[in-house]
Amino acid sequence: MNKPLSLLLASITLCSSASVFALVTPNPPSLNAKGYLLMDYQSGAVLVDGNKDVALAPASLTKLMTAYVVGKEIESGRTTWDSKVAVSENAWSVKFPDSSKMFIKPGDNVTVADLMRGLIVQSGNDAAVALAEHVAGTESGFVALMNQWAATLGMSSTQFINAHGLDGEGIHTTPLDMATLMRRIIEDVPEVYKLYSEKRFVWADIKQYNRNRLLWDNSLNVDGGKTGYTSEAGYSLVSSAVQGPMRLISVVMGTPSQQTRVEASRQLLNYGFRFYETEQLAEADKNEATVRVWKGQQASVQVGFEQDVYATYLRGNNRSLSKETEIYAPLIAPVKQGDIVGSVTWRIGTDEVASEPLIAKSSVEQGSIFKRAWDSVVLWFKSLFSDAKGLWES
């Protein structure tokens, strides 16, 4: 479609109040980490970051992708939580000295559910290999799946070389990519995400505790996350917490100690909940507007959004929130369901806080020869007066 004539249809002030005093917001925390980021889950807005795009070794944060891939395999029906996995020599815990493990051994038949707990709660490298072989036959085949999913999710700065995250040539990710992955775990495989809140798991009579110490923090409602450590990566932690309707995701990578990663994550989350708020601006299942369709079997089409729309902005901001709707006009049949026909932009003052395409909620086929000819004549006359406001929607 050629670039259409754009017509400003509406600019509506949703809320307004006079700004008497400017809200004083402290600078975000500066953290002792190689890279960090704070993201709002609903809107995807990045609230705080330091080196969010720098390539870093992920260590056991890799297991977030391992869990995601297994979750998608369960969703597809290619495996189940109750499927039995025969542990191979490759997944034997003795092959991972001085690293985290579940303590499985060759010949064990372990359910996917137990292996996922060994992966997520105990951070077992052996569990990661067992799951990889179960899903793809070999760990290398599974790694190919991991990297394919990373590309699909938009994690353009990530490459995995194994299922567990131990250091090796070519392995890298970024704080932004890790936040993106955690967001998709919460959204796409919620049954997997539930496991991240479990504080302990027992296997082979060995009780191990979740390494995410924020699960025990009474000042924050952290309900999931994953730790990581290698000598190359340093100490890392991805966490998510909720407060009321708001959910935040924090990523801290490459800190010098376990305590530092916990304190840094706590600072990020507290800062976000204290100074920001998230509002739902539109719902995907509701119609936003009715738009005139020319040369079609129907004279109009309902338009709306493909997904719910959220915006995150400073708490206590007194400037008005405005909504500006733009329709690409004239809209001429045929129109297919899902076609982008315009956009809506929300602003606070002059700052854009959200923008979302408007899509057709149904299809409109071409009208009869008479209908098309008549509308062509009408459009020609209208084009003579195209400066008249509101012309195309009438």
Phi, psi and omega in degrees: 000132176295156180299118186278164174292127180261135182234127176286114184266324186206145170220101193245126175279119183276326177205148181209145173199148184291137177268111183264314180236134178288139178286126179269118181244125179297156173298147178296158181296143173257122194250150176275076183209155177291330178196149180202165183196147172234124184233141170279131183295314186290312185269339185077006181291137175270116186268324181217142174203153171217117182055044185294340181252009181283139180283124183225156175289131185276340188051222185286357169300339174307325184293345171299317178289322176303314180294322180297314181298316178297319177301318178291327176293321176295316179300323182282347181089004181282344169210174180224167177298330184268358180300140179270137180243124176276121183285130181264174175299324181298330183265006182296134186297335181291346178282356182236063180294147176057031175217166184291141180204163180270338183075048170269163182219159181303139181096341175295141171249110189240139178288155175303321181300316180291321177296324178293324175291321176297325178289313190272312184279313184267352181057041185286119174295326178294320177297323180298316181292319179299317178294320180298314180293325178296317184283315191242359181091318177223158177295322180296323176295323178292320178300322176299319176297318180302314181290328175295317178293322178302317178295318180298322182278359179084019179274073191287347182248027183238139171218129177256149177236351177206177184268354187243333175104003176300147187300146178187167184294127173096349181282129179195156174205186178224160175303320180296317179295323179292322176294319177300316180295315179299319178301318181286329174298312180300318185278317190270324184229067185299331178293327174290316183299327180303328182293335182291346179270351181287131188271341182207157176209139182248128172217140182056037180061021178246116178272125177237147183254146176303132183281353177279094186293343179292345175296339180260004184276113182285348181275348181226145177264069177279125182240014177176162178160175182216136177265166174204146174204133160214168179297328179284318187278331191079196182262127184230158179204127170251129181223158173224141181219156179238149172214109186061228180276000187259135174236134178240153176237125178247143176229125176231122183232137173075043174271164185279349183204165176299316182295323180296319180294326178290312181296320180295318179295319179297318179298315180299310183296315179299319179298313181298314181292328182286322191245358180232158172220155180239135182234138173279124184262331182202156180246141184293329186270009178247147178281136181268324183196165172249128186242137178295134175243129180261147176063029182244167176291333172245153185274350182205168177216144175281139179235152180196208187242148179287332182217162174300148183244130179232156173223144177241132182208171183300132178295138178081011178289122187267358178287155184286146174265121182243156180233129182240122182253132180234126178249133177280104191237154358284147178269116188244132178293151007280145175241128179262146176304130182096350177298140175280122184241000181174197179203159174233134179237133176251140180225150166248111190065237177260359183270125176285128179249343177195149175211135185216137177294146171265132181239153176289132181275348178208170180267149174231116180279163177299145177278186179293168178302319179297316181298316181294320180295316180298313180294328177298319179295314181299316180296324179296316178295319180296324181297336178292340182236038188293349177280352182287127183294136175079018187289316190286337183273353184273000000 
